[in-house]
Structures are given as C-alpha cells and as structure tokens.
Amino acid sequence: MISKDIAQFRENLLQWFDKTHRKLPWRETKVPYRIWVSEVMLQQTQVKKVLEYYQKFVDRFPNVHSLAEADLQE
C-alpha cells in the first residue's frame, strides 16, 4: 500500500508536470519506433539538438524496416 505522503508527492509531481512540461514531438505519439528514436538521440545530445534532427530523421526513416535497409553512410 502507498503511504499518504508518497501518494501526495506523486499527485503534486503530476500536477507540476501538466503545468510545466515542454511540448515535444515524441510525447505526442504512441508509436514505439518514434519514441525509441528519440530515446537514442537524447542519449547522445541535448533536447535542443534533437529537435533539429528528429523530424527529418523519422521522415527519412519512418519505421524500423526503412532504417534497417538504409545504407550505413546515411
């Protein structure tokens, strides 16, 4: 069972997030591939840089099959 303090903390955190979170493209999708791409990109650089490349990348490689078939130089 969750203590009242933890439950209240969780509620406060969720309310804070709802008010302050940034709109990011990978938060607007439920497509696992797109979320995975963002996670990989975000491990390598800052959100600001990922925002510059994310949409171009998923436009060029819209699914894991197109990514797997791409030339390594791409």
C-alpha positions as CSV (number, residue, x, y, z in Angstrom):
1,M,0.0,0.0,0.0
2,I,1.2,3.5,-0.9
3,S,1.6,5.9,2.1
4,K,-0.3,9.2,2.0
5,D,3.0,11.1,1.7
6,I,4.0,9.2,-1.4
7,A,0.6,9.5,-2.9
8,Q,0.5,13.2,-2.3
9,F,4.0,13.6,-3.7
10,R,3.0,11.7,-6.8
11,E,-0.1,13.9,-7.3
12,N,1.9,17.1,-6.8
13,L,4.5,15.9,-9.3
14,L,1.9,15.0,-11.9
15,Q,0.2,18.4,-11.5
16,W,3.5,20.2,-11.8
17,F,4.4,18.2,-15.0
18,D,1.0,19.0,-16.5
19,K,1.6,22.7,-16.0
20,T,5.3,23.0,-16.9
21,H,6.2,20.2,-19.4
22,R,7.5,21.1,-22.8
23,K,5.7,20.1,-26.0
24,L,8.0,17.6,-27.6
25,P,7.1,15.5,-30.7
26,W,7.9,12.2,-29.2
27,R,5.5,12.9,-26.4
28,E,2.7,13.5,-28.9
29,T,3.0,9.9,-30.4
30,K,2.3,6.4,-29.2
31,V,4.4,4.9,-31.9
32,P,7.1,2.9,-30.2
33,Y,9.6,3.3,-33.0
34,R,9.4,7.1,-32.8
35,I,9.8,7.1,-29.1
36,W,12.7,4.7,-29.3
37,V,14.4,7.0,-31.9
38,S,14.0,10.0,-29.6
39,E,15.5,8.0,-26.7
40,V,18.5,7.0,-28.7
41,M,19.0,10.6,-29.9
42,L,18.6,12.0,-26.4
43,Q,21.3,9.7,-25.1
44,Q,23.8,11.4,-27.5
45,T,22.9,15.1,-27.2
46,Q,20.7,17.8,-25.8
47,V,16.9,18.2,-26.4
48,K,17.6,21.4,-28.4
49,K,19.7,19.5,-30.9
50,V,17.4,16.5,-31.1
51,L,14.5,18.9,-32.0
52,E,16.6,20.0,-35.0
53,Y,17.0,16.4,-36.4
54,Y,14.2,14.3,-35.1
55,Q,11.5,15.1,-37.6
56,K,13.9,14.9,-40.5
57,F,15.1,11.5,-39.3
58,V,11.7,10.0,-38.9
59,D,10.6,11.4,-42.2
60,R,13.6,9.8,-43.9
61,F,13.3,6.5,-41.9
62,P,9.6,6.3,-40.9
63,N,9.9,2.7,-39.5
64,V,12.5,0.3,-38.3
65,H,12.4,-1.6,-41.6
66,S,13.4,1.5,-43.6
67,L,16.1,2.2,-41.0
68,A,17.4,-1.3,-41.2
69,E,17.6,-1.2,-45.0
70,A,19.4,2.1,-45.1
71,D,23.0,2.4,-46.3
72,L,25.4,2.8,-43.3
73,Q,26.6,6.1,-44.7
74,E,23.1,7.5,-44.4
